[in-house]
């Protein structure tokens, strides 16, 4: 269990990564401009700069589980991306724990809450990331070190219900 800390939530999609951050006390959650996906190394540079600028202490990654709480194909992609990101950050000296949150219906919920139906600008992606981060904070922040997350990657992820 982590105490209050600055965290960055990622809603990993095929085209964009929605981003949201919270302050060091975990009180204020803010959507950030979505990252248009490119080569992993470019994404990594962008995220690394953002992590350092915001003094992030934990990463929260959304996993779209199905109605039966089972990982979807996209959930497996998101988990691989999160683990790859965590390991790449670890290699450059940023040892950030990872947390996994069920993002089932988060885009729909964000579209409803913020009136973003049909948005293709990335605002919807970041609004969904904001909901993920709010959920993680409400559930009592917990994250696991990248090494542990990597070892356990073959197991079903433990995630907070959305």
VOSE-130370 format. One line per field, with one value per residue (C-alpha): residue in one letter; x, y, z negated. Coordinates in Angstrom, 1 decimal. Example, Ala and Ser with C-alpha at 12.3 -4.5 7.8 and 13.67 -1.06 7.14 Angstrom:
BEGIN
type: [a s]
east: [12.3 13.7]
north: [-4.5 -1.1]
up: [-7.8 -7.1]
# end
This chain:
BEGIN
type: [x x x x x x x x x x x x x x x x x x x x x x x x x x x x x x x x x x x x x x x x x x x x x x x x x x x x x x x x x x x x x x x x x x x x x x x x x x x x x x x x x x x x x x x x x x x x x x x x x x x x x x x x x x x x x x x x x x x x x x x x x x x x x x x x x x x x x x x x x x x x x x x x x x x x x x x x x x x x x x x x x x]
east: [0.0 1.3 0.7 -0.5 1.7 1.8 0.7 0.2 -2.6 -2.4 -5.4 -3.4 -5.1 -3.9 -3.7 -3.4 -2.6 -4.9 -3.1 -4.1 -2.1 -2.7 -1.0 1.4 -1.5 -3.7 -6.4 -6.6 -6.8 -6.2 -6.6 -3.4 -3.0 -3.2 -0.1 -0.4 1.2 4.4 7.5 7.9 11.2 9.5 6.6 9.1 11.0 7.7 6.5 9.9 9.9 6.3 7.1 10.1 8.3 5.4 7.6 5.5 5.9 3.5 2.0 -1.6 -2.4 -5.9 -6.8 -10.1 -11.5 -14.7 -18.0 -16.7 -13.5 -11.4 -8.6 -9.6 -7.1 -6.7 -6.0 -3.1 -1.8 -2.1 -0.4 2.5 2.8 2.8 5.4 7.6 7.3 8.1 11.2 12.4 12.0 13.7 16.7 17.1 16.8 13.1 11.8 8.1 5.6 2.8 -0.9 -3.6 -7.2 -10.1 -11.1 -14.2 -16.6 -14.3 -14.5 -18.3 -18.4 -16.0 -18.1 -21.2 -19.7 -17.9 -20.1 -17.3 -19.3 -17.6 -14.4 -11.4 -9.1 -7.7 -9.8 -11.9 -8.9 -7.5 -10.9 -11.0 -7.5 -8.8 -11.5 -9.0 -6.9 -9.9 -10.8 -7.3 -7.2 -10.7 -9.8 -6.7 -3.6 -1.6 1.1 3.8 7.4 8.2 10.2 7.3 4.9 7.1 7.5 3.7 2.9 1.8 -0.9 -4.3 -3.9 -5.4 -7.4 -10.0 -13.5 -14.7]
north: [0.0 3.4 6.6 9.7 10.2 11.7 9.2 9.0 7.0 5.6 4.5 2.6 2.5 1.5 5.1 7.2 6.9 8.9 10.4 11.8 12.8 13.6 15.9 14.5 14.3 12.3 15.0 16.6 14.5 16.2 15.0 15.7 15.9 12.4 11.0 10.1 6.7 6.3 4.1 2.9 4.8 8.1 7.4 6.5 9.8 11.8 9.8 10.0 13.8 14.0 11.6 13.7 17.0 15.9 13.9 10.8 8.1 5.4 4.4 3.3 1.3 0.5 -3.1 -3.6 -6.7 -8.3 -8.6 -11.8 -9.9 -11.8 -10.1 -9.1 -9.1 -5.4 -6.0 -8.3 -5.6 -3.0 -5.3 -5.9 -2.2 -1.3 -3.9 -2.9 0.8 -0.1 -2.1 0.6 3.2 1.0 0.7 4.5 4.7 5.4 2.6 3.3 0.8 -0.3 -0.6 -2.2 -0.9 -2.5 0.0 -1.9 0.8 3.7 5.3 5.1 6.5 9.3 10.2 10.3 12.3 14.8 14.9 13.6 11.1 10.7 12.6 11.7 14.5 12.4 14.3 11.2 9.0 11.3 11.6 7.8 7.9 10.4 8.0 5.2 7.3 8.4 4.8 3.8 6.6 5.8 2.1 2.9 3.2 0.0 -0.8 -3.4 -3.0 -3.5 -6.6 -8.2 -7.1 -8.7 -12.0 -12.2 -11.2 -14.7 -14.6 -13.0 -9.4 -8.2 -5.1 -2.8 -3.2 -0.3]
up: [0.0 1.0 -0.9 0.9 4.0 7.4 10.0 13.7 15.2 18.8 20.9 23.5 26.9 30.4 31.6 28.5 24.8 22.6 19.7 16.3 13.2 9.6 7.2 4.5 2.0 4.3 4.0 7.5 10.6 13.9 17.5 19.5 23.3 24.8 26.4 30.1 30.3 32.3 32.0 28.4 27.9 28.9 26.5 23.8 24.2 23.9 20.9 19.2 19.5 18.1 15.2 14.2 14.7 12.5 10.0 10.5 7.9 9.4 12.7 13.0 16.1 17.3 18.3 20.2 18.7 20.0 18.1 16.4 15.2 17.7 19.7 23.2 26.1 25.5 21.8 22.6 24.9 22.2 19.7 22.1 22.8 19.0 18.2 21.1 20.0 16.4 17.4 19.7 17.0 14.5 17.0 16.9 13.1 12.7 10.4 10.4 9.1 11.3 10.5 12.7 12.8 14.6 17.3 18.4 19.8 18.7 22.2 22.1 18.6 19.5 22.6 20.4 17.6 19.8 22.9 25.1 27.3 30.7 29.6 31.6 30.3 27.4 24.8 24.3 23.8 21.1 19.5 19.3 17.7 15.2 14.2 13.8 11.5 9.5 9.0 8.0 5.4 4.1 3.7 1.6 3.7 4.0 6.6 7.1 8.0 11.7 10.9 9.0 11.7 14.4 12.5 12.0 15.5 16.4 13.7 13.9 12.8 9.6 10.5 8.9 10.2 12.2]
# end
